[in-house]
């Protein structure tokens, strides 16, 4: 009789741990790693505004202005009174010449 329960099962992605890691990398100035962590967190499930907000900041800091604009718009659409992200969206548009 063959045992088929030994299949390789990938562990679930811990979105919270990815977010916390991204916060740490962002604070330390490692924006590229922060973006990688945040993109993994966003791909793992429903995107929380906090993930998109930090992702917008990281994209902006890395001069990926189109991506920063998209992430900021996502947050502002969900929460129009988020003043910080609205300001960031404005800065993205200004730097792009929009």
N, CA, C and O atoms as a GROMACS GRO file, in nm:
protein
  392
    1UNK      N    1   0.084  -0.117   0.000
    1UNK     CA    2   0.000   0.000   0.000
    1UNK      C    3   0.090   0.125   0.000
    1UNK      O    4   0.186   0.132   0.076
    2UNK      N    5   0.058   0.219  -0.083
    2UNK     CA    6   0.141   0.340  -0.095
    2UNK      C    7   0.084   0.452  -0.009
    2UNK      O    8  -0.037   0.472   0.001
    3UNK      N    9   0.177   0.525   0.053
    3UNK     CA   10   0.137   0.639   0.136
    3UNK      C   11   0.144   0.766   0.051
    3UNK      O   12   0.252   0.809   0.011
    4UNK      N   13   0.030   0.825   0.025
    4UNK     CA   14   0.026   0.947  -0.058
    4UNK      C   15   0.019   1.074   0.026
    4UNK      O   16  -0.001   1.183  -0.028
    5UNK      N   17   0.034   1.061   0.156
    5UNK     CA   18   0.025   1.179   0.242
    5UNK      C   19   0.158   1.251   0.256
    5UNK      O   20   0.167   1.349   0.331
    6UNK      N   21   0.261   1.207   0.188
    6UNK     CA   22   0.392   1.270   0.201
    6UNK      C   23   0.415   1.378   0.096
    6UNK      O   24   0.528   1.420   0.073
    7UNK      N   25   0.307   1.424   0.033
    7UNK     CA   26   0.320   1.530  -0.067
    7UNK      C   27   0.374   1.656  -0.001
    7UNK      O   28   0.347   1.684   0.116
    8UNK      N   29   0.448   1.729  -0.077
    8UNK     CA   30   0.504   1.855  -0.027
    8UNK      C   31   0.393   1.960  -0.023
    8UNK      O   32   0.335   1.996  -0.126
    9UNK      N   33   0.366   2.008   0.094
    9UNK     CA   34   0.264   2.112   0.111
    9UNK      C   35   0.334   2.240   0.152
    9UNK      O   36   0.407   2.244   0.251
   10UNK      N   37   0.312   2.345   0.073
   10UNK     CA   38   0.377   2.473   0.102
   10UNK      C   39   0.307   2.540   0.219
   10UNK      O   40   0.184   2.537   0.229
   11UNK      N   41   0.385   2.600   0.309
   11UNK     CA   42   0.323   2.668   0.422
   11UNK      C   43   0.246   2.792   0.375
   11UNK      O   44   0.284   2.855   0.276
   12UNK      N   45   0.141   2.824   0.446
   12UNK     CA   46   0.062   2.942   0.413
   12UNK      C   47   0.146   3.068   0.435
   12UNK      O   48   0.227   3.074   0.528
   13UNK      N   49   0.126   3.165   0.350
   13UNK     CA   50   0.197   3.291   0.364
   13UNK      C   51   0.136   3.368   0.479
   13UNK      O   52   0.015   3.386   0.485
   14UNK      N   53   0.220   3.412   0.570
   14UNK     CA   54   0.174   3.491   0.684
   14UNK      C   55   0.179   3.638   0.643
   14UNK      O   56   0.285   3.701   0.647
   15UNK      N   57   0.065   3.692   0.605
   15UNK     CA   58   0.056   3.828   0.555
   15UNK      C   59   0.103   3.928   0.660
   15UNK      O   60   0.173   4.024   0.627
   16UNK      N   61   0.066   3.906   0.784
   16UNK     CA   62   0.106   3.996   0.891
   16UNK      C   63   0.258   4.000   0.905
   16UNK      O   64   0.317   4.108   0.919
   17UNK      N   65   0.322   3.884   0.901
   17UNK     CA   66   0.469   3.880   0.913
   17UNK      C   67   0.535   3.949   0.794
   17UNK      O   68   0.636   4.018   0.811
   18UNK      N   69   0.480   3.931   0.675
   18UNK     CA   70   0.534   4.000   0.557
   18UNK      C   71   0.521   4.152   0.574
   18UNK      O   72   0.614   4.226   0.542
   19UNK      N   73   0.407   4.196   0.624
   19UNK     CA   74   0.385   4.339   0.646
   19UNK      C   75   0.483   4.394   0.750
   19UNK      O   76   0.543   4.500   0.731
   20UNK      N   77   0.498   4.322   0.861
   20UNK     CA   78   0.591   4.367   0.966
   20UNK      C   79   0.735   4.370   0.913
   20UNK      O   80   0.810   4.462   0.943
   21UNK      N   81   0.771   4.271   0.834
   21UNK     CA   82   0.905   4.268   0.773
   21UNK      C   83   0.922   4.387   0.679
   21UNK      O   84   1.028   4.450   0.677
   22UNK      N   85   0.819   4.416   0.602
   22UNK     CA   86   0.825   4.529   0.510
   22UNK      C   87   0.841   4.661   0.586
   22UNK      O   88   0.919   4.747   0.546
   23UNK      N   89   0.767   4.675   0.696
   23UNK     CA   90   0.782   4.796   0.778
   23UNK      C   91   0.926   4.813   0.826
   23UNK      O   92   0.982   4.922   0.823
   24UNK      N   93   0.984   4.702   0.872
   24UNK     CA   94   1.122   4.704   0.921
   24UNK      C   95   1.219   4.742   0.810
   24UNK      O   96   1.305   4.828   0.829
   25UNK      N   97   1.205   4.679   0.694
   25UNK     CA   98   1.294   4.709   0.582
   25UNK      C   99   1.278   4.854   0.536
   25UNK      O  100   1.376   4.921   0.506
   26UNK      N  101   1.154   4.901   0.532
   26UNK     CA  102   1.129   5.039   0.491
   26UNK      C  103   1.195   5.137   0.588
   26UNK      O  104   1.258   5.234   0.546
   27UNK      N  105   1.180   5.110   0.718
   27UNK     CA  106   1.240   5.196   0.821
   27UNK      C  107   1.392   5.198   0.812
   27UNK      O  108   1.457   5.298   0.842
   28UNK      N  109   1.449   5.085   0.769
   28UNK     CA  110   1.594   5.075   0.757
   28UNK      C  111   1.645   5.127   0.622
   28UNK      O  112   1.766   5.132   0.599
   29UNK      N  113   1.554   5.166   0.535
   29UNK     CA  114   1.593   5.220   0.405
   29UNK      C  115   1.608   5.116   0.295
   29UNK      O  116   1.651   5.148   0.185
   30UNK      N  117   1.573   4.991   0.324
   30UNK     CA  118   1.580   4.885   0.224
   30UNK      C  119   1.445   4.877   0.153
   30UNK      O  120   1.365   4.787   0.177
   31UNK      N  121   1.423   4.973   0.064
   31UNK     CA  122   1.293   4.988  -0.001
   31UNK      C  123   1.265   4.871  -0.095
   31UNK      O  124   1.151   4.826  -0.105
   32UNK      N  125   1.367   4.820  -0.162
   32UNK     CA  126   1.345   4.708  -0.255
   32UNK      C  127   1.291   4.585  -0.184
   32UNK      O  128   1.198   4.521  -0.232
   33UNK      N  129   1.348   4.552  -0.069
   33UNK     CA  130   1.300   4.435   0.006
   33UNK      C  131   1.161   4.463   0.063
   33UNK      O  132   1.077   4.373   0.067
   34UNK      N  133   1.137   4.585   0.105
   34UNK     CA  134   1.004   4.621   0.154
   34UNK      C  135   0.900   4.600   0.044
   34UNK      O  136   0.792   4.546   0.069
   35UNK      N  137   0.933   4.642  -0.077
   35UNK     CA  138   0.841   4.624  -0.190
   35UNK      C  139   0.817   4.476  -0.216
   35UNK      O  140   0.703   4.435  -0.238
   36UNK      N  141   0.922   4.395  -0.214
   36UNK     CA  142   0.906   4.251  -0.237
   36UNK      C  143   0.812   4.190  -0.132
   36UNK      O  144   0.722   4.112  -0.164
   37UNK      N  145   0.834   4.226  -0.005
   37UNK     CA  146   0.749   4.173   0.102
   37UNK      C  147   0.604   4.218   0.084
   37UNK      O  148   0.512   4.138   0.099
   38UNK      N  149   0.585   4.345   0.053
   38UNK     CA  150   0.450   4.399   0.039
   38UNK      C  151   0.378   4.341  -0.082
   38UNK      O  152   0.258   4.313  -0.075
   39UNK      N  153   0.448   4.323  -0.192
   39UNK     CA  154   0.387   4.262  -0.310
   39UNK      C  155   0.347   4.117  -0.280
   39UNK      O  156   0.243   4.071  -0.327
   40UNK      N  157   0.429   4.046  -0.204
   40UNK     CA  158   0.393   3.908  -0.164
   40UNK      C  159   0.271   3.909  -0.074
   40UNK      O  160   0.182   3.826  -0.089
   41UNK      N  161   0.267   4.002   0.019
   41UNK     CA  162   0.152   4.013   0.109
   41UNK      C  163   0.025   4.046   0.031
   41UNK      O  164  -0.081   3.988   0.057
   42UNK      N  165   0.035   4.137  -0.064
   42UNK     CA  166  -0.081   4.176  -0.144
   42UNK      C  167  -0.130   4.061  -0.230
   42UNK      O  168  -0.250   4.045  -0.251
   43UNK      N  169  -0.038   3.980  -0.280
   43UNK     CA  170  -0.074   3.868  -0.366
   43UNK      C  171  -0.133   3.751  -0.286
   43UNK      O  172  -0.199   3.664  -0.344
   44UNK      N  173  -0.110   3.748  -0.156
   44UNK     CA  174  -0.153   3.635  -0.074
   44UNK      C  175  -0.301   3.637  -0.040
   44UNK      O  176  -0.356   3.536   0.004
   45UNK      N  177  -0.365   3.749  -0.059
   45UNK     CA  178  -0.507   3.754  -0.024
   45UNK      C  179  -0.562   3.894  -0.038
   45UNK      O  180  -0.505   3.979  -0.107
   46UNK      N  181  -0.673   3.917   0.028
   46UNK     CA  182  -0.735   4.050   0.021
   46UNK      C  183  -0.637   4.157   0.067
   46UNK      O  184  -0.570   4.142   0.170
   47UNK      N  185  -0.630   4.262  -0.008
   47UNK     CA  186  -0.532   4.366   0.021
   47UNK      C  187  -0.585   4.465   0.123
   47UNK      O  188  -0.682   4.536   0.097
   48UNK      N  189  -0.522   4.469   0.236
   48UNK     CA  190  -0.557   4.564   0.341
   48UNK      C  191  -0.506   4.702   0.303
   48UNK      O  192  -0.402   4.714   0.239
   49UNK      N  193  -0.578   4.806   0.340
   49UNK     CA  194  -0.532   4.942   0.310
   49UNK      C  195  -0.392   4.971   0.364
   49UNK      O  196  -0.316   5.045   0.302
   50UNK      N  197  -0.357   4.914   0.478
   50UNK     CA  198  -0.224   4.939   0.535
   50UNK      C  199  -0.115   4.887   0.442
   50UNK      O  200  -0.010   4.950   0.428
   51UNK      N  201  -0.138   4.773   0.378
   51UNK     CA  202  -0.041   4.717   0.285
   51UNK      C  203  -0.028   4.809   0.165
   51UNK      O  204   0.083   4.843   0.125
   52UNK      N  205  -0.140   4.850   0.108
   52UNK     CA  206  -0.137   4.939  -0.009
   52UNK      C  207  -0.075   5.075   0.025
   52UNK      O  208  -0.003   5.133  -0.057
   53UNK      N  209  -0.103   5.126   0.145
   53UNK     CA  210  -0.049   5.256   0.188
   53UNK      C  211   0.104   5.252   0.195
   53UNK      O  212   0.172   5.340   0.143
   54UNK      N  213   0.157   5.147   0.260
   54UNK     CA  214   0.302   5.134   0.271
   54UNK      C  215   0.363   5.103   0.136
   54UNK      O  216   0.474   5.147   0.106
   55UNK      N  217   0.293   5.027   0.054
   55UNK     CA  218   0.341   4.996  -0.080
   55UNK      C  219   0.350   5.124  -0.164
   55UNK      O  220   0.446   5.143  -0.238
   56UNK      N  221   0.251   5.211  -0.152
   56UNK     CA  222   0.254   5.339  -0.223
   56UNK      C  223   0.374   5.422  -0.179
   56UNK      O  224   0.443   5.481  -0.262
   57UNK      N  225   0.399   5.426  -0.050
   57UNK     CA  226   0.515   5.502   0.002
   57UNK      C  227   0.646   5.443  -0.049
   57UNK      O  228   0.736   5.517  -0.088
   58UNK      N  229   0.655   5.310  -0.049
   58UNK     CA  230   0.778   5.244  -0.094
   58UNK      C  231   0.800   5.268  -0.244
   58UNK      O  232   0.912   5.297  -0.286
   59UNK      N  233   0.694   5.254  -0.323
   59UNK     CA  234   0.706   5.281  -0.466
   59UNK      C  235   0.749   5.426  -0.490
   59UNK      O  236   0.836   5.453  -0.573
   60UNK      N  237   0.689   5.518  -0.417
   60UNK     CA  238   0.723   5.660  -0.433
   60UNK      C  239   0.870   5.683  -0.400
   60UNK      O  240   0.941   5.752  -0.474
   61UNK      N  241   0.915   5.625  -0.290
   61UNK     CA  242   1.054   5.642  -0.248
   61UNK      C  243   1.152   5.582  -0.349
   61UNK      O  244   1.265   5.628  -0.362
   62UNK      N  245   1.107   5.478  -0.420
   62UNK     CA  246   1.194   5.414  -0.519
   62UNK      C  247   1.176   5.475  -0.658
   62UNK      O  248   1.232   5.426  -0.756
   63UNK      N  249   1.096   5.581  -0.667
   63UNK     CA  250   1.069   5.655  -0.792
   63UNK      C  251   0.988   5.574  -0.893
   63UNK      O  252   0.994   5.601  -1.012
   64UNK      N  253   0.913   5.475  -0.846
   64UNK     CA  254   0.820   5.402  -0.931
   64UNK      C  255   0.685   5.473  -0.920
   64UNK      O  256   0.591   5.424  -0.857
   65UNK      N  257   0.678   5.590  -0.982
   65UNK     CA  258   0.566   5.682  -0.959
   65UNK      C  259   0.433   5.630  -1.010
   65UNK      O  260   0.330   5.654  -0.946
   66UNK      N  261   0.430   5.561  -1.121
   66UNK     CA  262   0.306   5.505  -1.172
   66UNK      C  263   0.248   5.401  -1.077
   66UNK      O  264   0.128   5.399  -1.051
   67UNK      N  265   0.335   5.316  -1.026
   67UNK     CA  266   0.291   5.215  -0.929
   67UNK      C  267   0.248   5.281  -0.798
   67UNK      O  268   0.150   5.240  -0.737
   68UNK      N  269   0.322   5.383  -0.756
   68UNK     CA  270   0.286   5.456  -0.634
   68UNK      C  271   0.149   5.520  -0.650
   68UNK      O  272   0.067   5.516  -0.559
   69UNK      N  273   0.125   5.578  -0.766
   69UNK     CA  274  -0.005   5.640  -0.793
   69UNK      C  275  -0.117   5.536  -0.786
   69UNK      O  276  -0.221   5.561  -0.724
   70UNK      N  277  -0.096   5.420  -0.848
   70UNK     CA  278  -0.199   5.315  -0.847
   70UNK      C  279  -0.230   5.268  -0.704
   70UNK      O  280  -0.347   5.254  -0.667
   71UNK      N  281  -0.125   5.244  -0.626
   71UNK     CA  282  -0.145   5.198  -0.488
   71UNK      C  283  -0.214   5.306  -0.405
   71UNK      O  284  -0.302   5.276  -0.325
   72UNK      N  285  -0.173   5.432  -0.423
   72UNK     CA  286  -0.234   5.542  -0.348
   72UNK      C  287  -0.380   5.559  -0.387
   72UNK      O  288  -0.465   5.582  -0.301
   73UNK      N  289  -0.410   5.548  -0.515
   73UNK     CA  290  -0.549   5.559  -0.560
   73UNK      C  291  -0.635   5.448  -0.498
   73UNK      O  292  -0.750   5.471  -0.461
   74UNK      N  293  -0.579   5.329  -0.488
   74UNK     CA  294  -0.651   5.217  -0.427
   74UNK      C  295  -0.691   5.252  -0.283
   74UNK      O  296  -0.804   5.227  -0.242
   75UNK      N  297  -0.598   5.309  -0.208
   75UNK     CA  298  -0.626   5.346  -0.069
   75UNK      C  299  -0.726   5.460  -0.062
   75UNK      O  300  -0.820   5.454   0.017
   76UNK      N  301  -0.705   5.564  -0.143
   76UNK     CA  302  -0.792   5.683  -0.138
   76UNK      C  303  -0.934   5.647  -0.182
   76UNK      O  304  -1.031   5.704  -0.132
   77UNK      N  305  -0.948   5.554  -0.275
   77UNK     CA  306  -1.081   5.511  -0.317
   77UNK      C  307  -1.153   5.441  -0.201
   77UNK      O  308  -1.272   5.462  -0.180
   78UNK      N  309  -1.080   5.360  -0.127
   78UNK     CA  310  -1.140   5.288  -0.014
   78UNK      C  311  -1.160   5.379   0.108
   78UNK      O  312  -1.254   5.359   0.185
   79UNK      N  313  -1.073   5.479   0.123
   79UNK     CA  314  -1.079   5.567   0.241
   79UNK      C  315  -1.048   5.711   0.198
   79UNK      O  316  -0.934   5.756   0.212
   80UNK      N  317  -1.148   5.784   0.147
   80UNK     CA  318  -1.126   5.918   0.093
   80UNK      C  319  -1.077   6.021   0.196
   80UNK      O  320  -1.028   6.128   0.158
   81UNK      N  321  -1.089   5.990   0.324
   81UNK     CA  322  -1.043   6.087   0.424
   81UNK      C  323  -0.901   6.059   0.473
   81UNK      O  324  -0.854   6.122   0.568
   82UNK      N  325  -0.832   5.966   0.408
   82UNK     CA  326  -0.693   5.937   0.442
   82UNK      C  327  -0.605   6.050   0.387
   82UNK      O  328  -0.563   6.046   0.272
   83UNK      N  329  -0.580   6.149   0.471
   83UNK     CA  330  -0.509   6.269   0.428
   83UNK      C  331  -0.366   6.242   0.384
   83UNK      O  332  -0.319   6.301   0.286
   84UNK      N  333  -0.297   6.154   0.454
   84UNK     CA  334  -0.157   6.126   0.419
   84UNK      C  335  -0.145   6.063   0.280
   84UNK      O  336  -0.059   6.101   0.201
   85UNK      N  337  -0.231   5.967   0.252
   85UNK     CA  338  -0.225   5.900   0.123
   85UNK      C  339  -0.276   5.992   0.012
   85UNK      O  340  -0.226   5.986  -0.100
   86UNK      N  341  -0.373   6.076   0.042
   86UNK     CA  342  -0.420   6.174  -0.056
   86UNK      C  343  -0.306   6.270  -0.091
   86UNK      O  344  -0.287   6.306  -0.208
   87UNK      N  345  -0.231   6.311   0.010
   87UNK     CA  346  -0.115   6.398  -0.013
   87UNK      C  347  -0.010   6.327  -0.098
   87UNK      O  348   0.048   6.385  -0.189
   88UNK      N  349   0.015   6.200  -0.066
   88UNK     CA  350   0.112   6.122  -0.143
   88UNK      C  351   0.067   6.109  -0.288
   88UNK      O  352   0.149   6.119  -0.380
   89UNK      N  353  -0.062   6.086  -0.310
   89UNK     CA  354  -0.116   6.078  -0.446
   89UNK      C  355  -0.091   6.209  -0.520
   89UNK      O  356  -0.051   6.208  -0.637
   90UNK      N  357  -0.114   6.321  -0.454
   90UNK     CA  358  -0.087   6.451  -0.515
   90UNK      C  359   0.059   6.468  -0.551
   90UNK      O  360   0.092   6.520  -0.658
   91UNK      N  361   0.147   6.424  -0.462
   91UNK     CA  362   0.292   6.433  -0.490
   91UNK      C  363   0.331   6.346  -0.609
   91UNK      O  364   0.415   6.384  -0.691
   92UNK      N  365   0.267   6.227  -0.619
   92UNK     CA  366   0.295   6.139  -0.735
   92UNK      C  367   0.255   6.210  -0.864
   92UNK      O  368   0.330   6.210  -0.962
   93UNK      N  369   0.137   6.270  -0.865
   93UNK     CA  370   0.088   6.337  -0.984
   93UNK      C  371   0.175   6.456  -1.021
   93UNK      O  372   0.203   6.479  -1.138
   94UNK      N  373   0.218   6.532  -0.920
   94UNK     CA  374   0.306   6.647  -0.947
   94UNK      C  375   0.438   6.603  -1.008
   94UNK      O  376   0.484   6.662  -1.106
   95UNK      N  377   0.498   6.500  -0.952
   95UNK     CA  378   0.628   6.453  -1.004
   95UNK      C  379   0.618   6.392  -1.142
   95UNK      O  380   0.715   6.390  -1.217
   96UNK      N  381   0.499   6.342  -1.176
   96UNK     CA  382   0.478   6.288  -1.310
   96UNK      C  383   0.437   6.395  -1.409
   96UNK      O  384   0.428   6.369  -1.529
   97UNK      N  385   0.412   6.516  -1.359
   97UNK     CA  386   0.372   6.624  -1.448
   97UNK      C  387   0.223   6.622  -1.482
   97UNK      O  388   0.181   6.686  -1.579
   98UNK      N  389   0.144   6.550  -1.402
   98UNK     CA  390   0.000   6.541  -1.430
   98UNK      C  391  -0.075   6.657  -1.371
   98UNK      O  392  -0.197   6.666  -1.384
   0.00000   0.00000   0.00000
